[in-house]
Amino acid sequence: MNPIEAVLWDFGGVVTTSPFEAFRRYEQARGLPQDFIRSVNATNIHSNAWARMERGEIGPAEFDTLFRDESTALGHTVDGRDVLPLLSGDVRPKVVAAIRQIRTRYRVACLTNNMSAGHGPAMAQTPERAGAIAEVMELFEVVVESSKTGLRKPEPAFYLKACELLGIEPANAVFLDDLGVNLKPAAALGMRTIKVVDAETALAELGEIIGMQLQ
C-alpha cells in the first residue's frame, strides 16, 4: 500500500451540507417527484446543461433555458434559475476542524464541480456567506474548480490535474466525495476513496486510513 501524502476533498456534500437536501425541499414544495432534479442531472451526464455549466461552457441564462427544456422532456418543468440558488450548503464545522488538524501532517486540496454563479467557488448566495466560505478555502493548498479548468468530475483528467498541482501520484492520495460516480474514477487511478454519507462516519474512516484521531 502506497503511503498517503494528501487528502483531497469534494466541497458540496462533504465540507458543506449536500445540495440534494435543498433539491428535495424544493421538490416537496412544488409537488415534484423526489430526486427529480437529480434525475435531470443524471440524464446525458457528460453533455447536459449541468455538465456544460460546470465546465464553464455556458452561463446562467443559457443554463436556465437548457435545464428547463431538459426537465420538461422528463415530465416536469423546472427553471434553471430556480436550481442555482440551491447549490450553496452550510459549512460543517466538524469537517472544517478535521481539515485544520489534517493539514498539519498532510497536504490538503479541494476538488469541486462548481458553476460561475453566486459568490465565490462555493456559489454562495450572499457576500457574507462567501466570506465564510473563503476562510475555509484558504485551508486548502490547492483548489481545483471545474468552472475554471474546463474539466469536471468524473473525468479522470480532473483528478490528475489536482495531483499534478500537488506534485503527487494518485496512489498517494485519499479522496472524499458524496457521489459514487465521482469516486469510481479516483479509485481506478489508484486513490483510496471514501463515500461521504454521514460526515462523522466518513471522518472516522479517514482517521483510520491516515492514522489520526480526528476530533
N, C-alpha and C positions, 0 to 999 in steps of 0.2 A: 504494500500500500504506500503510495507516494505521500510525502509529508505535506501537510496543509500549510500554505503560506498566506492565503487570502480568503476572506468571506465576502461573497457577493450577494447583494440584497435586491430583490424586487422592491418597489416602493408601495404603490397602491395595493392594499390587501395584505401587506406584510408590515411595513413600517407604519402605515395608516390603516384605518378600517377599510373594508372592501367596498368598492363602488357597487358591488352586487346588492348590498344591503339597501342602498339608495334606489337602485333599479327596482327592487321588489316593492319598496314603499310607493314608488311612482306607479307601478303596475296595479297595486292594490287600490290606490286612489282613483284610478281610471278604469277599473274593471277589466284589465288586460290579463291574459294567462300568465301565471308565474313563470319567470325566466324568459319571457318573450323577447326582451331586449337582447339577452344573451344569445338567443336563437338567431336573431338577425346578425349579430356579430360573428356567429359561427358559420354562417352561410357564405360560401365563396371566401374563405378566411384570408386568403392572400391578396384578393383583389377588390374586396368590398369597400364601402365608404370608410368604414372604421380603419381598415388596414392602410388605406391611402392617406387618411388624415394623420395616422400615427407616423407614417413615413414622411410627412410634410409635403405631400404631393398636391393636396388641396387645402383650401382654407375653410373657415367656419360656414360661410354662405353656401359653398358648394356641398359641404358635408350635410348641411340642413336639408337640401334638396334631395341628394342621393340617398340619405338614410330614410327620408320619408318615402321615397319610391321603393326602396328595398323592403321596408316594413309593410307597406301596403301590399306588395306582391306576396307577402307571407300571411296576409289576412287582417292586419290591424295597422292603422296609420299612426305613426309616431314621428313627430318633427325632430330632426337632428338637433335643433337649437334647444329643445327641451332636455336632451340627453347630456349635453356638455356640462351643465352645472352640477350634474350628479356625480361627476368623476372625482371630486376632491373630498377625501375622507378625513377623519380626525386622527391626529398623531397618537400612537400607542406608547405611553410613557415607558413601560417595561421594555419594549423593544429598543427604544432610543437609549435607555440606560445600558442595555446589553451591548449596543454598538459602541458606546463610550468605553465600556470595560474591555471589549474585544480589541479595539484599535490600539490598546497599549501593548498588545502582543502580536497582532496580525494586521495585515493590510485589509482595508475595507473599501468596497466600491458599491455603487448603486447602478443597477441596470433597469431602466424604466421605459416602458412603452408609454409615451405621452403625446399630447397634442398641443398645437400652438393656440391655446385657448386659456382664458382666465389669466391669473398672475403667476409667473414663475414656472419651474419644471413640474410642480405637482398640480398645476392648473387651479390654484386657489381662487376662491370667488371674491375675496376682499384683499386689499393690500396688507391688512393686519395679519390675516392668516398666512399670506405669502411670506411675511417677515418671520413668522414662527417656523414655517417650513424651511426657509433659507438657513436658519440656525441648525436644523437637522442636516441639511445638505452639506453644510460645512464640515461635518464629521467624516465625510467620505473623501478618500484620496482621489478617487475618480468617479465621475458621474457620466454615464452614457445614456443619452436621450434619443429615442427613436426619431423624434421630430427634427433633430439636428443632424443625425448621422445618415438618415435615409434608409436605415436598417431597422428591423424590429424583431423582437421575439415572436415566433420560434425560429427565425432564420439563424443558422449556425454562425454566419459571419458576425452577427451582433455580439455573441458571446466571445468570439475570437478577438473582436475589436477591444473588448474590455480587458482581455488577457494581454493583448499587445500593449495597451496603455500601462498596465501594471508591470509588464515585463515578466510574466509568469506563464507556465504551461497550464492548460485546463485541468490536468490531473492534480494540480496543486491548489485547487480551489473547492470551496463548498458554496453551493448556490441555493438560496431560499426563494421560493415563489409560491403563490397560492393556486396556480394553474398547472395541472399535469401536462398539458400540451406544451408549456414552456419549459418544463423540467426534462422532458424526454431528449431534446437535442443536447442539452447540457450534459446529461448522463452519457449520451453517445460520444461526446467529446472527451469523456473521462472525469468529469466533475462529480464530486459527491453531491447529492441533491436531497433537499428536504421540502416536502409539500406542507405549506402552512395552512392548516385548517383551524387550529387553535394556537394562538401565539405562545402561550406558556408551554404547551407540549412541544412545539417546534423549537423553542429556546432550550428546553431540556435535552432534546435530541442533538441540537447543535453543540451544547456543552459537552456531551459525551464524545462527540467526534473530535473536538478541538482541545479536550482536556481542561475545560474551565468550568467552574461552578458559577453559572450566570445568575445574578441577583434579580 
